[in-house]
Amino acid sequence: LGMKRIPSALSDWVANAGATLDVSHKHSDDSVMITRWLGSRPPDMCYLTSLRSHFFDYPAQELGLGTWRGRVMQFGGQVAWLCDFDRVSLIANEPFSTNLRSAEQKAQIADRAVAELHVHPHNWVGVRNLLPEEDYALLDALRAQDFVFLPTRVVYLFDARQGRLARSSHLSRDRKNLAKSHLQCCIDTQVTDEDLSTIHQLYHDIYITKHSKFNARYTRRFFHDMIRLHDTPCLRVYDHATLVAFALLDQKADQLVVPAVGHARDENNKGYYRSLFAALA
């Protein structure tokens, strides 16, 4: 993001961040964000700023707190707490599930990570979202400074430069259903106050209420700032003038990710979830 404006506290964007936000070169496209442990940890601290939530608390919840696997993950979290694993600094860490970084930002990461170790020697220092096939030079630079690479999740990359994405049978069906439906889609940065409130609610209904309290609890201000101040395009799906689904779109160079989505629950089997992703594709 070209940081036109950032909050004075990260909690203004992510209510359960539990971290401070330090930004180099403010208002510059090559700025590097560092999220740093605030000193106390909320019980639902989000996995974007907490390695303990990322590695242990979130997986324990997904596995089931009453299962033996869930209990093992909970025990691992207690060990991590004893090892002061909450005391963490994350370099180039924008408050998104998947970070896109420019070449200028990537060039700063290794030096900023080493500097962070010197300034905060008692902190664990990490970098999220590194892809071996794309960030091998950065990984080598970090390994040379004794950093350890820990695979934690799968990120699927789709190459659309040669035309439309490959059509699976499900995607083809969903596109046809969307085309035949009365749903209306638009992509822009012009949203009303009512839409902002709906976007905030749709996200929370899916990510926090349905999935996990360890997801980022984005505030209404976050969506306001991303869309209106940082010109982040927002795909919106309307059903008879009612906003029923949305997706934020973050792009750097030729890469695009979706930092936040939300959709109305499908009690009436209207398929808003599938319509949203057909529109995204």
ABEGO torsion letter per residue (X at the ends): XBBABBBABAAAABAAAGBBBBBBGBGBAABBBBBBBAGBBBAABBAAABAAAAAAAAAAAAAEAABAAAAAAAAAAAAAAAAGAABBBBBGBBBBABBBBBAAAAAAAAAAAAAAAAABAABBBBBBGBBAAAAAAAAAAAAAAGBBBBBABBBBBBBAAAEBBBBBAAAAAAAAAAAABABBBBBBABBBAAAAAAAAAAAAAAAAAAABAABBBBBAAAAAAAAAAAGBBBBBBBBGGBBABBBBBBBBEABBBBABBBBBBBAAGAGAAAAAAAAAX
